[in-house]
């Protein structure tokens, strides 16, 4: 199954704009569907896995954990991370970046009770100066060409002082069938149906994902499959 990427056929969520200063109802529903998918199909479990791996023994009262989330979407991963830190008495500050203003409007509204999160508009291929202890990037590389995906990975590594975690779908016929059935039987909203089916065809295979990291200059990294139709690549300690 070859990767089907055409820059002239974007996902509908990438085309979303503010209408009279507000996001559309279709975008809000699509982002709610993505939040549900992240909770039940692997994104949050991957996040928890690595929070435990890297920060479980971190003691309250220390310096604030500085986190950067690239392509944050509606901000559900930063909110989950903040809740995890709150439960353990850890101070945290999250900078969350996205290039779509309509999506950011939804994220800001849904994150009103999370002052730990600051949202920014920007292009994650080049955004940012300084460094963050943890850099996250979830379910976005399939939106890019191979060359731009490498640039995102280079930029993420540049911005991380310690830990780096990137996750995405893994392209496969089984995954494509599963997403087709899910969007035929359950998540039937037009934007979600279109984008989900396109996303799995645009995503990278396991071998391709590894090749992107090598092209981006990631020398020492981990790479593994996760449920469901997910893969992650990470650096335990950026050097």
ROPA-17804 format. One record per residue (C-alpha): residue number from 1; residue in one letter; x, y, z. Coordinates in steps of 0.05 Angstrom, whole numbers. Layout:
BEGIN
@pator: NUM, tordren: A, px: X, py: Y, pz: Z
...
***
This chain:
BEGIN
@pator: 1, tordren: X, px: 0, py: 0, pz: 0
@pator: 2, tordren: X, px: 35, py: 63, pz: -24
@pator: 3, tordren: X, px: 30, py: 130, pz: 10
@pator: 4, tordren: X, px: -23, py: 174, pz: -24
@pator: 5, tordren: X, px: -1, py: 246, pz: -12
@pator: 6, tordren: X, px: -25, py: 302, pz: -57
@pator: 7, tordren: X, px: -14, py: 373, pz: -31
@pator: 8, tordren: X, px: -72, py: 396, pz: -74
@pator: 9, tordren: X, px: -120, py: 351, pz: -36
@pator: 10, tordren: X, px: -116, py: 375, pz: 36
@pator: 11, tordren: X, px: -156, py: 350, pz: 95
@pator: 12, tordren: X, px: -219, py: 391, pz: 106
@pator: 13, tordren: X, px: -197, py: 412, pz: 176
@pator: 14, tordren: X, px: -136, py: 446, pz: 145
@pator: 15, tordren: X, px: -183, py: 490, pz: 104
@pator: 16, tordren: X, px: -225, py: 512, pz: 163
@pator: 17, tordren: X, px: -231, py: 587, pz: 175
@pator: 18, tordren: X, px: -265, py: 632, pz: 225
@pator: 19, tordren: X, px: -335, py: 651, pz: 204
@pator: 20, tordren: X, px: -355, py: 719, pz: 233
@pator: 21, tordren: X, px: -299, py: 709, pz: 283
@pator: 22, tordren: X, px: -322, py: 639, pz: 304
@pator: 23, tordren: X, px: -304, py: 568, pz: 285
@pator: 24, tordren: X, px: -356, py: 530, pz: 246
@pator: 25, tordren: X, px: -401, py: 478, pz: 279
@pator: 26, tordren: X, px: -371, py: 426, pz: 231
@pator: 27, tordren: X, px: -300, py: 440, pz: 255
@pator: 28, tordren: X, px: -321, py: 438, pz: 328
@pator: 29, tordren: X, px: -355, py: 371, pz: 318
@pator: 30, tordren: X, px: -295, py: 344, pz: 280
@pator: 31, tordren: X, px: -247, py: 365, pz: 335
@pator: 32, tordren: X, px: -293, py: 333, pz: 387
@pator: 33, tordren: X, px: -290, py: 269, pz: 346
@pator: 34, tordren: X, px: -214, py: 272, pz: 344
@pator: 35, tordren: X, px: -213, py: 282, pz: 419
@pator: 36, tordren: X, px: -255, py: 219, pz: 427
@pator: 37, tordren: X, px: -210, py: 181, pz: 380
@pator: 38, tordren: X, px: -148, py: 204, pz: 417
@pator: 39, tordren: X, px: -178, py: 179, pz: 483
@pator: 40, tordren: X, px: -201, py: 112, pz: 458
@pator: 41, tordren: X, px: -152, py: 95, pz: 402
@pator: 42, tordren: X, px: -84, py: 107, pz: 431
@pator: 43, tordren: X, px: -59, py: 179, pz: 432
@pator: 44, tordren: X, px: -72, py: 191, pz: 506
@pator: 45, tordren: X, px: -45, py: 123, pz: 526
@pator: 46, tordren: X, px: 20, py: 137, pz: 488
@pator: 47, tordren: X, px: 26, py: 204, pz: 524
@pator: 48, tordren: X, px: 15, py: 172, pz: 592
@pator: 49, tordren: X, px: 66, py: 118, pz: 576
@pator: 50, tordren: X, px: 121, py: 169, pz: 565
@pator: 51, tordren: X, px: 101, py: 216, pz: 621
@pator: 52, tordren: X, px: 110, py: 156, pz: 668
@pator: 53, tordren: X, px: 175, py: 138, pz: 634
@pator: 54, tordren: X, px: 206, py: 207, pz: 641
@pator: 55, tordren: X, px: 171, py: 243, pz: 699
@pator: 56, tordren: X, px: 140, py: 192, pz: 746
@pator: 57, tordren: X, px: 196, py: 204, pz: 798
@pator: 58, tordren: X, px: 195, py: 280, pz: 791
@pator: 59, tordren: X, px: 183, py: 312, pz: 859
@pator: 60, tordren: X, px: 133, py: 368, pz: 873
@pator: 61, tordren: X, px: 162, py: 436, pz: 889
@pator: 62, tordren: X, px: 216, py: 434, pz: 835
@pator: 63, tordren: X, px: 223, py: 477, pz: 773
@pator: 64, tordren: X, px: 164, py: 481, pz: 727
@pator: 65, tordren: X, px: 163, py: 428, pz: 672
@pator: 66, tordren: X, px: 166, py: 466, pz: 606
@pator: 67, tordren: X, px: 129, py: 430, pz: 550
@pator: 68, tordren: X, px: 119, py: 447, pz: 477
@pator: 69, tordren: X, px: 62, py: 415, pz: 437
@pator: 70, tordren: X, px: 70, py: 423, pz: 362
@pator: 71, tordren: X, px: 6, py: 421, pz: 320
@pator: 72, tordren: X, px: -37, py: 420, pz: 383
@pator: 73, tordren: X, px: -105, py: 416, pz: 349
@pator: 74, tordren: X, px: -159, py: 429, pz: 400
@pator: 75, tordren: X, px: -109, py: 421, pz: 457
@pator: 76, tordren: X, px: -133, py: 356, pz: 487
@pator: 77, tordren: X, px: -63, py: 328, pz: 496
@pator: 78, tordren: X, px: -37, py: 390, pz: 534
@pator: 79, tordren: X, px: -99, py: 388, pz: 578
@pator: 80, tordren: X, px: -88, py: 315, pz: 594
@pator: 81, tordren: X, px: -14, py: 329, pz: 609
@pator: 82, tordren: X, px: -34, py: 386, pz: 656
@pator: 83, tordren: X, px: -84, py: 342, pz: 692
@pator: 84, tordren: X, px: -30, py: 289, pz: 701
@pator: 85, tordren: X, px: 17, py: 340, pz: 731
@pator: 86, tordren: X, px: -37, py: 370, pz: 776
@pator: 87, tordren: X, px: -52, py: 302, pz: 805
@pator: 88, tordren: X, px: 22, py: 296, pz: 825
@pator: 89, tordren: X, px: 31, py: 367, pz: 849
@pator: 90, tordren: X, px: 79, py: 384, pz: 792
@pator: 91, tordren: X, px: 84, py: 454, pz: 764
@pator: 92, tordren: X, px: 78, py: 455, pz: 688
@pator: 93, tordren: X, px: 76, py: 507, pz: 633
@pator: 94, tordren: X, px: 55, py: 486, pz: 563
@pator: 95, tordren: X, px: 64, py: 525, pz: 498
@pator: 96, tordren: X, px: 17, py: 497, pz: 446
@pator: 97, tordren: X, px: 25, py: 515, pz: 372
@pator: 98, tordren: X, px: -21, py: 507, pz: 313
@pator: 99, tordren: X, px: -24, py: 540, pz: 244
@pator: 100, tordren: X, px: -100, py: 542, pz: 238
@pator: 101, tordren: X, px: -133, py: 601, pz: 272
@pator: 102, tordren: X, px: -202, py: 569, pz: 273
@pator: 103, tordren: X, px: -174, py: 507, pz: 308
@pator: 104, tordren: X, px: -138, py: 551, pz: 358
@pator: 105, tordren: X, px: -203, py: 587, pz: 374
@pator: 106, tordren: X, px: -234, py: 520, pz: 393
@pator: 107, tordren: X, px: -172, py: 501, pz: 433
@pator: 108, tordren: X, px: -173, py: 566, pz: 473
@pator: 109, tordren: X, px: -247, py: 559, pz: 488
@pator: 110, tordren: X, px: -240, py: 487, pz: 511
@pator: 111, tordren: X, px: -178, py: 503, pz: 553
@pator: 112, tordren: X, px: -206, py: 562, pz: 592
@pator: 113, tordren: X, px: -195, py: 525, pz: 658
@pator: 114, tordren: X, px: -123, py: 510, pz: 641
@pator: 115, tordren: X, px: -81, py: 573, pz: 653
@pator: 116, tordren: X, px: -19, py: 529, pz: 648
@pator: 117, tordren: X, px: -29, py: 527, pz: 572
@pator: 118, tordren: X, px: -10, py: 585, pz: 525
@pator: 119, tordren: X, px: -32, py: 579, pz: 453
@pator: 120, tordren: X, px: 8, py: 606, pz: 394
@pator: 121, tordren: X, px: -5, py: 612, pz: 320
@pator: 122, tordren: X, px: 53, py: 588, pz: 278
@pator: 123, tordren: X, px: 83, py: 541, pz: 226
@pator: 124, tordren: X, px: 114, py: 482, pz: 263
@pator: 125, tordren: X, px: 166, py: 473, pz: 208
@pator: 126, tordren: X, px: 202, py: 534, pz: 234
@pator: 127, tordren: X, px: 166, py: 562, pz: 295
@pator: 128, tordren: X, px: 202, py: 575, pz: 360
@pator: 129, tordren: X, px: 265, py: 599, pz: 395
@pator: 130, tordren: X, px: 292, py: 573, pz: 460
@pator: 131, tordren: X, px: 283, py: 504, pz: 487
@pator: 132, tordren: X, px: 232, py: 461, pz: 523
@pator: 133, tordren: X, px: 244, py: 401, pz: 569
@pator: 134, tordren: X, px: 192, py: 361, pz: 531
@pator: 135, tordren: X, px: 171, py: 370, pz: 459
@pator: 136, tordren: X, px: 109, py: 333, pz: 434
@pator: 137, tordren: X, px: 81, py: 326, pz: 364
@pator: 138, tordren: X, px: 22, py: 280, pz: 353
@pator: 139, tordren: X, px: -18, py: 260, pz: 291
@pator: 140, tordren: X, px: 7, py: 314, pz: 245
@pator: 141, tordren: X, px: 65, py: 288, pz: 202
@pator: 142, tordren: X, px: 17, py: 256, pz: 153
@pator: 143, tordren: X, px: -7, py: 326, pz: 136
@pator: 144, tordren: X, px: 61, py: 341, pz: 104
@pator: 145, tordren: X, px: 103, py: 319, pz: 45
@pator: 146, tordren: X, px: 163, py: 276, pz: 61
@pator: 147, tordren: X, px: 209, py: 337, pz: 57
@pator: 148, tordren: X, px: 166, py: 380, pz: 102
@pator: 149, tordren: X, px: 157, py: 323, pz: 152
@pator: 150, tordren: X, px: 232, py: 318, pz: 157
@pator: 151, tordren: X, px: 235, py: 393, pz: 170
@pator: 152, tordren: X, px: 183, py: 386, pz: 226
@pator: 153, tordren: X, px: 225, py: 332, pz: 258
@pator: 154, tordren: X, px: 288, py: 374, pz: 252
@pator: 155, tordren: X, px: 253, py: 433, pz: 284
@pator: 156, tordren: X, px: 225, py: 391, pz: 340
@pator: 157, tordren: X, px: 294, py: 364, pz: 357
@pator: 158, tordren: X, px: 322, py: 435, pz: 355
@pator: 159, tordren: X, px: 271, py: 459, pz: 406
@pator: 160, tordren: X, px: 279, py: 402, pz: 456
@pator: 161, tordren: X, px: 330, py: 405, pz: 511
@pator: 162, tordren: X, px: 315, py: 336, pz: 539
@pator: 163, tordren: X, px: 257, py: 293, pz: 515
@pator: 164, tordren: X, px: 223, py: 287, pz: 447
@pator: 165, tordren: X, px: 161, py: 247, pz: 428
@pator: 166, tordren: X, px: 127, py: 244, pz: 360
@pator: 167, tordren: X, px: 69, py: 199, pz: 344
@pator: 168, tordren: X, px: 25, py: 186, pz: 283
@pator: 169, tordren: X, px: -16, py: 135, pz: 247
@pator: 170, tordren: X, px: 17, py: 75, pz: 215
@pator: 171, tordren: X, px: -6, py: 63, pz: 144
@pator: 172, tordren: X, px: -32, py: -7, pz: 130
@pator: 173, tordren: X, px: -89, py: -40, pz: 93
@pator: 174, tordren: X, px: -117, py: -65, pz: 159
@pator: 175, tordren: X, px: -115, py: 5, pz: 188
@pator: 176, tordren: X, px: -149, py: 34, pz: 126
@pator: 177, tordren: X, px: -204, py: -17, pz: 130
@pator: 178, tordren: X, px: -214, py: -5, pz: 204
@pator: 179, tordren: X, px: -220, py: 70, pz: 195
@pator: 180, tordren: X, px: -267, py: 61, pz: 136
@pator: 181, tordren: X, px: -313, py: 18, pz: 179
@pator: 182, tordren: X, px: -309, py: 65, pz: 239
@pator: 183, tordren: X, px: -329, py: 125, pz: 197
@pator: 184, tordren: X, px: -383, py: 86, pz: 161
@pator: 185, tordren: X, px: -416, py: 60, pz: 224
@pator: 186, tordren: X, px: -401, py: 110, pz: 279
@pator: 187, tordren: X, px: -364, py: 175, pz: 263
@pator: 188, tordren: X, px: -405, py: 193, pz: 202
@pator: 189, tordren: X, px: -398, py: 269, pz: 201
@pator: 190, tordren: X, px: -373, py: 290, pz: 132
@pator: 191, tordren: X, px: -310, py: 326, pz: 155
@pator: 192, tordren: X, px: -289, py: 269, pz: 201
@pator: 193, tordren: X, px: -305, py: 216, pz: 150
@pator: 194, tordren: X, px: -266, py: 250, pz: 95
@pator: 195, tordren: X, px: -206, py: 268, pz: 137
@pator: 196, tordren: X, px: -200, py: 202, pz: 174
@pator: 197, tordren: X, px: -201, py: 162, pz: 110
@pator: 198, tordren: X, px: -151, py: 209, pz: 77
@pator: 199, tordren: X, px: -105, py: 210, pz: 138
@pator: 200, tordren: X, px: -91, py: 135, pz: 139
@pator: 201, tordren: X, px: -74, py: 135, pz: 65
@pator: 202, tordren: X, px: -28, py: 196, pz: 74
@pator: 203, tordren: X, px: 7, py: 168, pz: 136
@pator: 204, tordren: X, px: 75, py: 135, pz: 136
@pator: 205, tordren: X, px: 93, py: 62, pz: 141
@pator: 206, tordren: X, px: 135, py: 38, pz: 200
@pator: 207, tordren: X, px: 198, py: 37, pz: 157
@pator: 208, tordren: X, px: 183, py: 105, pz: 126
@pator: 209, tordren: X, px: 174, py: 137, pz: 195
@pator: 210, tordren: X, px: 243, py: 112, pz: 216
@pator: 211, tordren: X, px: 273, py: 138, pz: 151
@pator: 212, tordren: X, px: 244, py: 207, pz: 165
@pator: 213, tordren: X, px: 279, py: 209, pz: 233
@pator: 214, tordren: X, px: 345, py: 189, pz: 203
@pator: 215, tordren: X, px: 338, py: 242, pz: 149
@pator: 216, tordren: X, px: 324, py: 293, pz: 204
@pator: 217, tordren: X, px: 389, py: 276, pz: 239
@pator: 218, tordren: X, px: 359, py: 235, pz: 296
@pator: 219, tordren: X, px: 417, py: 189, pz: 311
@pator: 220, tordren: X, px: 395, py: 153, pz: 374
@pator: 221, tordren: X, px: 321, py: 142, pz: 382
@pator: 222, tordren: X, px: 267, py: 92, pz: 400
@pator: 223, tordren: X, px: 212, py: 70, pz: 352
@pator: 224, tordren: X, px: 154, py: 24, pz: 366
@pator: 225, tordren: X, px: 83, py: 6, pz: 346
@pator: 226, tordren: X, px: 25, py: 22, pz: 393
@pator: 227, tordren: X, px: -49, py: 6, pz: 393
@pator: 228, tordren: X, px: -89, py: 22, pz: 351
@pator: 229, tordren: X, px: -55, py: 33, pz: 283
@pator: 230, tordren: X, px: -6, py: 80, pz: 318
@pator: 231, tordren: X, px: 69, py: 87, pz: 319
@pator: 232, tordren: X, px: 115, py: 131, pz: 360
@pator: 233, tordren: X, px: 186, py: 153, pz: 354
@pator: 234, tordren: X, px: 223, py: 186, pz: 412
@pator: 235, tordren: X, px: 289, py: 210, pz: 440
@pator: 236, tordren: X, px: 300, py: 196, pz: 514
@pator: 237, tordren: X, px: 354, py: 249, pz: 520
@pator: 238, tordren: X, px: 369, py: 299, pz: 466
@pator: 239, tordren: X, px: 444, py: 310, pz: 456
***
